[in-house]
């Protein structure tokens, strides 16, 4: 297992919680990931827990980077990165998914290719170990874009994906959160996602989530909705979103950023800030996005206190971050 050494590089980068890097002439690939946005404060994370998150983000980045470095596709890279986070109980996706109002896991995921425009999604699945693989199977092995509920679970089993019973998804941490939230009648949310540019100039995006703690049975958020939580187009950008899904669905956030770039001709950074820091924030929508364009510009834009996130590029950028206006470093290979 690879470990990462954490040290403070700078306290303030941009007051708007937006980070962007222009791809250098030597950069061939870019990979950006997130593990959810929200009220993530340093005072609420122990040093040990913080390190666990940083290590897992690092592991996810390195898994995706290996594929890109070896000439693999952006689709393969984001799949690998998301699976690492889905397999960890730290994040609200796959193994670490939260429980709905009935104490049941219902998971959503989607994936999209910027090269072909093809997309796949699953919603409300209960038994799929890696929902991102189910979403990809829908894209590559069916004539549809989205499958939901028992039909999606059945399809995933038929195509040979790993299936587990409810005990696999049970973690003490999420159950305690469920009980606490049930008593307070409040909701929490979280998501994981990845976007990438490969050596061939193709971009892709993917998102996976367990949704909101104590959500209504059958509730589906933005993560499996193409154009809301996930979008990719080689002409503009690849976007994966995290936050309060209802706001992201109503405002078609991922596609909105792409449309601003396509029809207004503005940059990924400016489009992301306009949607996340102005439009969404002004109506009470909390969350953020990660994005990359086909020129290698990337962004991690959010209007919350923090977002688990990281980036790695072929020209030497290697960062994992958690809190707002703060940068934590670097990944040891």
Kinemage of the C-alpha trace (Angstrom):
@kinemage 1
@onewidth
@group {chain A} dominant
@subgroup {mainchain}
@vectorlist {calphas} color= white
{ca unk a 1} P 0.000 0.000 0.000
{ca unk a 2} L 1.231 3.444 -0.850
{ca unk a 3} L 1.204 6.128 1.812
{ca unk a 4} L 1.071 9.849 1.576
{ca unk a 5} L 2.838 12.427 3.670
{ca unk a 6} L 0.612 15.312 4.635
{ca unk a 7} L 1.908 18.795 5.193
{ca unk a 8} L 0.487 22.277 4.871
{ca unk a 9} L 1.559 24.107 1.739
{ca unk a 10} L -0.702 27.101 1.812
{ca unk a 11} L -3.626 28.306 3.852
{ca unk a 12} L -5.403 30.233 1.159
{ca unk a 13} L -5.486 29.600 -2.579
{ca unk a 14} L -8.704 31.151 -3.825
{ca unk a 15} L -11.476 32.538 -1.646
{ca unk a 16} L -14.061 30.989 -3.963
{ca unk a 17} L -12.941 27.411 -3.256
{ca unk a 18} L -11.982 26.941 -6.909
{ca unk a 19} L -8.757 25.304 -8.040
{ca unk a 20} L -7.602 25.162 -11.622
{ca unk a 21} L -4.394 24.146 -13.365
{ca unk a 22} L -3.553 24.838 -16.978
{ca unk a 23} L -2.134 21.748 -18.628
{ca unk a 24} L 1.512 22.167 -19.521
{ca unk a 25} L 2.888 21.304 -22.938
{ca unk a 26} L 4.279 18.028 -21.584
{ca unk a 27} L 1.090 16.879 -19.863
{ca unk a 28} L -0.582 13.925 -21.555
{ca unk a 29} L -3.267 13.059 -19.031
{ca unk a 30} L -5.254 14.498 -16.119
{ca unk a 31} L -7.295 12.691 -13.464
{ca unk a 32} L -9.479 14.457 -10.873
{ca unk a 33} L -11.537 12.724 -8.186
{ca unk a 34} L -13.916 13.672 -5.386
{ca unk a 35} L -15.304 11.890 -2.359
{ca unk a 36} L -18.164 14.209 -1.495
{ca unk a 37} L -18.706 17.825 -0.442
{ca unk a 38} L -20.321 19.312 2.624
{ca unk a 39} L -19.634 20.662 6.103
{ca unk a 40} L -16.170 19.144 6.327
{ca unk a 41} L -14.199 20.973 9.016
{ca unk a 42} L -10.702 20.202 10.258
{ca unk a 43} L -11.837 20.422 13.889
{ca unk a 44} L -14.286 17.552 13.281
{ca unk a 45} L -11.703 15.152 11.841
{ca unk a 46} L -9.131 13.436 14.004
{ca unk a 47} L -5.600 13.233 12.648
{ca unk a 48} L -6.037 9.497 12.202
{ca unk a 49} L -9.313 9.814 10.301
{ca unk a 50} L -7.942 12.603 8.150
{ca unk a 51} L -4.990 10.423 7.180
{ca unk a 52} L -7.317 7.548 6.269
{ca unk a 53} L -9.194 9.786 3.850
{ca unk a 54} L -6.029 11.202 2.340
{ca unk a 55} L -4.524 7.736 1.927
{ca unk a 56} L -7.644 6.396 0.226
{ca unk a 57} L -7.902 9.400 -2.100
{ca unk a 58} L -4.246 8.865 -2.940
{ca unk a 59} L -4.855 5.177 -3.645
{ca unk a 60} L -7.769 6.012 -5.932
{ca unk a 61} L -5.715 8.555 -7.867
{ca unk a 62} L -2.776 6.220 -8.295
{ca unk a 63} L -5.005 3.391 -9.512
{ca unk a 64} L -6.474 5.607 -12.213
{ca unk a 65} L -3.155 7.178 -13.094
{ca unk a 66} L -1.533 3.797 -13.744
{ca unk a 67} L -4.107 3.147 -16.442
{ca unk a 68} L -3.619 6.562 -18.030
{ca unk a 69} L 0.167 6.316 -17.837
{ca unk a 70} L 0.075 2.931 -19.572
{ca unk a 71} L -2.014 4.334 -22.415
{ca unk a 72} L -5.414 3.265 -21.134
{ca unk a 73} L -8.642 5.133 -21.725
{ca unk a 74} L -10.236 7.836 -19.593
{ca unk a 75} L -13.242 5.524 -19.107
{ca unk a 76} L -11.039 2.778 -17.671
{ca unk a 77} L -9.199 5.242 -15.434
{ca unk a 78} L -12.277 6.772 -13.841
{ca unk a 79} L -13.802 3.328 -13.350
{ca unk a 80} L -10.714 2.153 -11.455
{ca unk a 81} L -10.604 5.252 -9.261
{ca unk a 82} L -14.285 5.137 -8.406
{ca unk a 83} L -14.120 1.430 -7.566
{ca unk a 84} L -11.406 2.113 -4.982
{ca unk a 85} L -13.725 4.569 -3.248
{ca unk a 86} L -16.762 2.314 -3.621
{ca unk a 87} L -14.860 -0.483 -1.906
{ca unk a 88} L -13.978 1.716 1.066
{ca unk a 89} L -16.361 2.261 4.014
{ca unk a 90} L -15.076 5.843 4.249
{ca unk a 91} L -17.195 7.142 1.382
{ca unk a 92} L -20.928 7.185 0.752
{ca unk a 93} L -20.880 4.826 -2.226
{ca unk a 94} L -20.760 1.050 -2.568
{ca unk a 95} L -19.505 -0.489 0.681
{ca unk a 96} L -19.937 2.751 2.659
{ca unk a 97} L -23.403 3.630 1.403
{ca unk a 98} L -25.884 5.185 3.819
{ca unk a 99} L -29.309 3.753 4.716
{ca unk a 100} L -32.702 5.012 3.591
{ca unk a 101} L -35.707 5.533 5.895
{ca unk a 102} L -36.306 1.783 6.035
{ca unk a 103} L -32.705 0.967 6.906
{ca unk a 104} L -31.961 -0.305 3.382
{ca unk a 105} L -29.147 0.637 1.018
{ca unk a 106} L -30.199 2.112 -2.347
{ca unk a 107} L -27.288 3.091 -4.590
{ca unk a 108} L -27.006 5.154 -7.776
{ca unk a 109} L -24.228 5.586 -10.346
{ca unk a 110} L -23.579 6.865 -13.856
{ca unk a 111} L -20.795 7.097 -16.411
{ca unk a 112} L -20.365 8.962 -19.697
{ca unk a 113} L -17.863 9.035 -22.549
{ca unk a 114} L -16.946 12.418 -23.956
{ca unk a 115} L -15.704 10.782 -27.165
{ca unk a 116} L -18.890 8.952 -28.133
{ca unk a 117} L -21.542 10.647 -26.019
{ca unk a 118} L -22.641 7.232 -24.787
{ca unk a 119} L -23.776 6.974 -21.176
{ca unk a 120} L -25.062 4.447 -18.676
{ca unk a 121} L -26.673 4.670 -15.254
{ca unk a 122} L -28.278 2.630 -12.507
{ca unk a 123} L -30.541 3.868 -9.727
{ca unk a 124} L -31.813 2.328 -6.520
{ca unk a 125} L -29.687 -0.830 -6.699
{ca unk a 126} L -29.362 -2.953 -3.574
{ca unk a 127} L -26.950 -5.798 -4.294
{ca unk a 128} L -24.276 -4.567 -6.726
{ca unk a 129} L -20.866 -4.382 -5.057
{ca unk a 130} L -19.635 -1.751 -7.538
{ca unk a 131} L -22.501 0.325 -8.951
{ca unk a 132} L -20.119 2.134 -11.328
{ca unk a 133} L -19.536 -1.195 -13.101
{ca unk a 134} L -23.282 -1.679 -13.413
{ca unk a 135} L -23.629 1.792 -14.928
{ca unk a 136} L -20.834 1.013 -17.368
{ca unk a 137} L -22.467 -2.312 -18.276
{ca unk a 138} L -25.706 -0.481 -19.074
{ca unk a 139} L -23.709 1.806 -21.369
{ca unk a 140} L -21.739 -0.933 -23.085
{ca unk a 141} L -23.980 -4.005 -22.946
{ca unk a 142} L -27.534 -2.687 -23.324
{ca unk a 143} L -29.555 -0.428 -25.585
{ca unk a 144} L -30.555 1.776 -22.665
{ca unk a 145} L -29.132 4.637 -20.613
{ca unk a 146} L -30.663 4.001 -17.181
{ca unk a 147} L -31.944 0.945 -15.320
{ca unk a 148} L -33.388 1.098 -11.823
{ca unk a 149} L -34.249 -1.041 -8.809
{ca unk a 150} L -34.659 -4.792 -9.126
{ca unk a 151} L -34.292 -4.632 -12.889
{ca unk a 152} L -30.873 -3.038 -12.571
{ca unk a 153} L -29.800 -5.567 -9.932
{ca unk a 154} L -30.992 -8.435 -12.158
{ca unk a 155} L -29.131 -7.005 -15.164
{ca unk a 156} L -25.914 -6.601 -13.145
{ca unk a 157} L -26.101 -10.230 -12.044
{ca unk a 158} L -26.777 -11.439 -15.581
{ca unk a 159} L -23.693 -9.691 -16.956
{ca unk a 160} L -21.517 -11.260 -14.258
{ca unk a 161} L -20.887 -8.414 -11.826
{ca unk a 162} L -20.156 -9.088 -8.157
{ca unk a 163} L -23.364 -9.289 -6.145
{ca unk a 164} L -23.679 -9.199 -2.342
{ca unk a 165} L -26.461 -9.449 0.206
{ca unk a 166} L -27.359 -6.648 2.590
{ca unk a 167} L -24.776 -7.669 5.199
{ca unk a 168} L -21.933 -6.568 2.903
{ca unk a 169} L -23.167 -2.986 2.954
{ca unk a 170} L -23.685 -2.818 6.712
{ca unk a 171} L -21.151 -0.693 8.587
{ca unk a 172} L -21.429 0.445 12.198
{ca unk a 173} L -20.610 4.016 11.230
{ca unk a 174} L -23.445 4.305 8.706
{ca unk a 175} L -25.928 2.543 10.974
{ca unk a 176} L -25.157 4.921 13.835
{ca unk a 177} L -25.568 7.822 11.409
{ca unk a 178} L -28.914 6.379 10.324
{ca unk a 179} L -30.157 6.111 13.900
{ca unk a 180} L -28.932 9.596 14.729
{ca unk a 181} L -30.495 11.098 11.632
{ca unk a 182} L -33.773 9.246 12.208
{ca unk a 183} L -34.047 10.776 15.651
{ca unk a 184} L -33.274 14.258 14.356
{ca unk a 185} L -35.269 13.928 11.123
{ca unk a 186} L -32.486 15.504 9.109
{ca unk a 187} L -30.659 14.349 6.003
{ca unk a 188} L -27.012 14.040 5.015
{ca unk a 189} L -25.582 13.386 1.587
{ca unk a 190} L -22.333 12.428 -0.126
{ca unk a 191} L -20.985 11.039 -3.374
{ca unk a 192} L -17.802 9.882 -5.117
{ca unk a 193} L -16.753 10.643 -8.658
{ca unk a 194} L -13.954 11.016 -11.170
{ca unk a 195} L -13.183 12.799 -14.433
{ca unk a 196} L -10.211 12.191 -16.702
{ca unk a 197} L -8.410 13.188 -19.877
{ca unk a 198} L -6.382 10.419 -21.545
{ca unk a 199} L -3.431 10.494 -23.936
{ca unk a 200} L -5.769 10.363 -26.916
{ca unk a 201} L -7.560 13.591 -25.993
{ca unk a 202} L -10.728 11.859 -24.805
{ca unk a 203} L -12.493 12.793 -21.579
{ca unk a 204} L -14.945 10.883 -19.398
{ca unk a 205} L -16.913 11.318 -16.171
{ca unk a 206} L -18.415 8.984 -13.598
{ca unk a 207} L -20.297 9.348 -10.310
{ca unk a 208} L -21.475 6.907 -7.623
{ca unk a 209} L -23.433 7.411 -4.394
{ca unk a 210} L -25.495 5.911 -1.614
{ca unk a 211} L -27.635 9.058 -1.609
{ca unk a 212} L -28.962 10.794 1.506
{ca unk a 213} L -29.079 9.257 4.945
{ca unk a 214} L -32.687 8.455 5.873
{ca unk a 215} L -33.915 9.389 2.406
{ca unk a 216} L -37.434 8.407 1.338
{ca unk a 217} L -37.559 4.925 -0.164
{ca unk a 218} L -37.211 5.218 -3.926
{ca unk a 219} L -35.620 8.684 -3.835
{ca unk a 220} L -33.130 9.179 -6.646
{ca unk a 221} L -30.652 12.040 -6.631
{ca unk a 222} L -28.569 13.653 -9.337
{ca unk a 223} L -25.741 11.111 -9.482
{ca unk a 224} L -27.383 8.754 -12.010
{ca unk a 225} L -28.993 11.572 -13.998
{ca unk a 226} L -26.968 12.375 -17.107
{ca unk a 227} L -26.629 16.148 -17.355
{ca unk a 228} L -27.289 16.725 -13.667
{ca unk a 229} L -24.656 14.777 -11.730
{ca unk a 230} L -22.543 13.514 -14.632
{ca unk a 231} L -21.752 14.795 -18.113
{ca unk a 232} L -18.944 14.502 -20.664
{ca unk a 233} L -18.380 15.975 -24.114
{ca unk a 234} L -14.978 16.135 -25.812
{ca unk a 235} L -15.901 19.559 -27.196
{ca unk a 236} L -16.352 21.046 -23.743
{ca unk a 237} L -15.730 19.194 -20.481
{ca unk a 238} L -16.300 16.209 -18.222
{ca unk a 239} L -18.133 16.924 -14.945
{ca unk a 240} L -18.922 14.900 -11.816
{ca unk a 241} L -21.057 16.555 -9.157
{ca unk a 242} L -21.656 16.099 -5.434
{ca unk a 243} L -24.102 17.799 -3.122
{ca unk a 244} L -27.829 18.240 -2.542
{ca unk a 245} L -29.091 16.328 -5.553
{ca unk a 246} L -32.493 17.959 -5.944
{ca unk a 247} L -30.843 21.305 -6.674
{ca unk a 248} L -28.432 19.708 -9.148
{ca unk a 249} L -31.282 17.975 -10.982
{ca unk a 250} L -33.471 21.070 -11.230
{ca unk a 251} L -30.570 23.125 -12.531
{ca unk a 252} L -29.030 20.398 -14.739
{ca unk a 253} L -25.718 21.441 -13.259
{ca unk a 254} L -23.241 19.248 -15.145
{ca unk a 255} L -24.723 20.054 -18.552
{ca unk a 256} L -25.184 23.705 -17.630
{ca unk a 257} L -21.435 24.080 -17.195
{ca unk a 258} L -20.824 22.377 -20.535
{ca unk a 259} L -23.435 24.553 -22.266
{ca unk a 260} L -21.883 27.761 -20.955
{ca unk a 261} L -18.564 26.663 -22.419
{ca unk a 262} L -20.090 25.578 -25.728
{ca unk a 263} L -22.465 28.452 -26.382
{ca unk a 264} L -20.849 31.291 -24.452
{ca unk a 265} L -17.261 30.333 -25.182
{ca unk a 266} L -16.124 30.777 -21.586
{ca unk a 267} L -13.547 28.674 -19.735
{ca unk a 268} L -14.183 25.644 -17.561
{ca unk a 269} L -13.192 27.666 -14.512
{ca unk a 270} L -15.524 30.570 -15.277
{ca unk a 271} L -18.431 28.304 -16.183
{ca unk a 272} L -18.024 26.264 -13.006
{ca unk a 273} L -17.873 29.362 -10.810
{ca unk a 274} L -20.947 30.853 -12.452
{ca unk a 275} L -23.020 27.708 -11.864
{ca unk a 276} L -21.716 26.566 -8.457
{ca unk a 277} L -20.722 29.809 -6.745
{ca unk a 278} L -23.434 32.054 -8.153
{ca unk a 279} L -26.485 30.306 -9.612
{ca unk a 280} L -26.578 27.298 -7.278
{ca unk a 281} L -25.496 29.077 -4.126
{ca unk a 282} L -28.030 31.864 -4.633
{ca unk a 283} L -30.920 29.388 -4.467
{ca unk a 284} L -29.546 27.474 -1.476
{ca unk a 285} L -27.972 24.584 -3.357
{ca unk a 286} L -24.937 23.149 -1.565
{ca unk a 287} L -22.223 21.078 -3.201
{ca unk a 288} L -19.522 21.119 -5.803
{ca unk a 289} L -18.097 19.658 -8.991
{ca unk a 290} L -14.867 18.404 -10.430
{ca unk a 291} L -14.189 18.985 -14.101
{ca unk a 292} L -11.627 18.629 -16.860
{ca unk a 293} L -11.604 19.765 -20.476
{ca unk a 294} L -9.875 18.298 -23.514
{ca unk a 295} L -7.031 20.826 -23.210
{ca unk a 296} L -6.209 19.548 -19.733
{ca unk a 297} L -7.617 22.419 -17.706
{ca unk a 298} L -9.198 21.095 -14.549
{ca unk a 299} L -11.228 22.499 -11.699
{ca unk a 300} L -12.531 21.545 -8.252
{ca unk a 301} L -15.253 24.071 -7.439
{ca unk a 302} L -17.524 23.944 -4.387
{ca unk a 303} L -19.604 26.257 -2.204
{ca unk a 304} L -19.374 24.197 1.002
{ca unk a 305} L -16.837 24.118 3.831
{ca unk a 306} L -14.914 21.313 2.189
{ca unk a 307} L -14.791 18.589 -0.432
{ca unk a 308} L -12.725 15.400 -0.414
{ca unk a 309} L -10.801 15.735 -3.659
{ca unk a 310} L -7.565 15.129 -5.507
{ca unk a 311} L -5.804 15.562 -8.823
{ca unk a 312} L -2.888 13.928 -10.591
{ca unk a 313} L -1.392 14.826 -13.988
{ca unk a 314} L 1.382 13.539 -16.207
{ca unk a 315} L 3.376 16.746 -15.754
{ca unk a 316} L 3.824 16.309 -12.020
{ca unk a 317} L 0.772 17.743 -10.245
{ca unk a 318} L -0.087 15.396 -7.350
{ca unk a 319} L -2.460 16.704 -4.692
{ca unk a 320} L -5.101 15.499 -2.288
{ca unk a 321} L -7.296 18.001 -0.472
{ca unk a 322} L -10.140 18.072 2.026
{ca unk a 323} L -10.903 21.481 3.481
{ca unk a 324} L -11.921 24.729 1.847
{ca unk a 325} L -9.205 27.284 1.030
{ca unk a 326} L -6.530 24.813 2.035
{ca unk a 327} L -4.211 22.595 0.084
{ca unk a 328} L -2.682 19.394 1.363
{ca unk a 329} L 0.035 17.565 -0.425
{ca unk a 330} L 1.707 15.323 -2.031
{ca unk a 331} L 1.291 11.772 -3.185
{ca unk a 332} L 4.252 9.425 -2.778
{ca unk a 333} L 4.399 6.812 -5.511
